[in-house]
Amino acid sequence: MRKQIITSVALMSFTGCIALTGCGPTRARTSTYTAADMDIAVVEIRDKLASSPFMSTRSSDSPSLVFQPNRMENLSNERISRVDQWAVVSRVLLDPSMLEMLGSKNITVTLPPVGERITNSYLSAGTDADSGANLTFAPQSNLLPTHMVDARFSSITRASSEDEDGGLADVRKDLFLMDFTIFMVRTREIVWAGSVEFARVAEGLLAN
Amino acid sequence: MHKLIQFFLLAVVVLIGTGCASYKSDTSLMSAMQTGEFGAARNIAIDSAPMNPSDKSYLLGRAKVLLSSMADGVPQSTEGNADRLYDFLRTQGVNKGTGLSSVLTSESSATYWKGEPFEQAMGYSYIAAFDGTQGDWGNVRASSANSIFLIRDFSDAIKRGSEFASEESEQTDQQRALAEREAIIADAQDRSTGADSEGETGTDDGFEFDLIESDFELGYALQALASDQLGDMTDRDAKMNTLSGISSRFNSFVNQIRLGDYNTVVLVSYGLGPEKYGAGYDQVIEMYRPRTASGSQRLLVRQSGESRQFPVMTDVNRLAIDTRWTNFEGMRRAKSIVGTVMVGAGVAVIGTADSADEALVGGLLAIGGLIAKENAKADTRHCEILPQRTYIALLNLPEGRATSVEFEIEGMPQTRVVLPDVSGPSDNAARAAFHYVRLTDGDDAWRTMANPLYANDTHELPESTLPYILGGRCMRTPTPELMSEYHDAGLPAEIDFHDLMAIYQDEGIVIASLARGVELGRHISEGGNTLYTPDPCSVGYARLYCQDHPPYSPSGSLLPALLAQMNPQAE
């Protein structure tokens, strides 16, 4: 009898220990932006630019303009790889439909050398079939930009614990804001601005 | 009956013998890092890093490649590692749901390595440093901001738990740290048996603590600098105030940022970070012991006859021994207790067994218990090449013009290194330049050489010279413009640029600037197959160009033929 009790206690301890380690439901584990977030944001920005009064008032007879994008400046709490920083601005301006539309408005797009190199590596890596692969860039010579395209990425971050008694942060929410500005190089007058917001929430110990 | 017991004992020995092996630090990697042989260290780190992303130590391997590449002055070859490490550190609860496998196997076999909180903070800082070297201050701020998270203060738990621990009047730092950890565990155990918590405190796994602001100096300093560069003065001032609040030793550093008295930031590190080991009953408690002793010696930087001093920014030994920067894993203790109970019960059953069946049950229990105890041991995986300490030097260097800069730790002349070709930000650059220097002990002549012995992509020699592979002293990226210099130095006139490139190709030499995005191998001057120029503000630069190297050993067929044509007497 005594042996049965000892055996039972030991087996119950072991089983209980295993039971305590059960798995929970799978939830988002990171609040960092996803490729899909960027895709949606880029399309939204592109649509806003295409339908802007700045574009709608232009035609093929309008004075020639040259747009040069800068690398997206990261002011967020989230790290963005250099390739992604160029990819976002490139995908707004270098989408075939956008290039066609810009061409019909007598606007040429040129990239600074570093941007062209990185964008080429991004496109040649085949990151996305719709990303505008096989694009050709305007030659650098004799194409001084009349307008610069700036993009900024910022965020608001909150982290807290789901535990009512407090504890290590296990929920984090990031609200991201991506805004684009086109300004005239000569006067620095802003001719167009547009922005997109999206948010991400993740659960799980931040330290684990 | 005796044979049955013998069988079980044998099984136990075999199981324990083949059970989880504790983590073994890579001594060859540490040795290379300690002697400044960062090229060799980078190779070792790359070769030993797990290739499979599902490997539980995959990111530990990537972290080592990142650290050794940064030290060698070739951060550009490790961008992918920085990206992967960041994504992993930013993933929450990576080991959630691994509890069952943790019970059945060792923790290191079941859980992904993410490091202790201080290792995570250092990881973010190294990613920030990487981004700094790429001129991306936005990413520097993002990564450094993530390195500053709330930490757990167990002071009250230590006081309460100490009542259960034995008093010792004189304790070493290690003994005190172990006693504090045992007190925290004892308090958690006591609380789990009925005591209620009071006050606004947090609880995790039975442990009680107060959440407090981080005291990770390096994170605040990097964020202050990044905000300064990005023009966010509110954030800059907030981080500088916090830094000054942590210690008055940062006052002059903070003032220098406030005055904008710098155009170059150099993150400097020294020593090897602490070693992790298991301590206490069944070695369930994670502890660290120093490899390089802590010290408060300042960093001395000399440039253009001017000398500046900078305080120790972060002492990694301090973080490692501080309970606020340590994870406490309740599961290991539970496994240890369960294992002990099972062994006791098993032995009792065997001792009183009336039949072979009963002895079998007892034996199985004992084996299971021993396995549980063995698997309860602390997970001692750690990044053994973290530095012991870091400094941040703020310098004013001539823009776009190379100058000599010396680094040395106060009172430690063996750490002195002279970097002859450091320049400030390029002309008209809007923001400060960023570099990383890892100091080591040593007396090699190359550490203090005033001028490079080889031409490279940032340094030219006064006289024409042949490419290194042809017996000359030019380690520059070959270009059509260099051909006239090579011809002046003795290259046959009929050899043109394309012929030369064909020879490089025939030798299997990877020219880094023409192969962007690849993980660079060792330099051709050190027996490798890669031609690159490290950051001039790195120890790797001095090691490559400030000492003589043995002649290049051809491996193709074109080069020997050309050498024979150029030196017929040597045949």
Interface residues (C-beta under 8 A of the other chain):
Chain A: R2 K3 I6 T7 V9 A10 L11 S13 F14 C17 I18 L20 T21 G22 C23 G24 R29 T30 S31 T32 E73 N74 L75 S76 N77 E78 R79 I80 S81 R82 Q85 R117 S121 F153 A159 S161 D163 D165 G166 G167 L168 A169 D170 R172 A202 E203 G204 L205 L206 A207 N208
Chain B: E79 D83 Y86 D87 R90 T91 Q92 G93 V94 N95 K96 G97 G99 L100 S102 V103 L104 K114 P117 Q120 I127 D131 Q134 D136 G138 N139 R141 A142 S143 A145 N146 F149 L150 R152 S197 E200 T201 G202 T203 D204 L211 L230 D232 N327 M331 A334 K335 I337 V338 V341 M342 A345 G346 A348 V349 T352 A353 E358 V361 G362 L365 G368 G369 A372 R516 G517
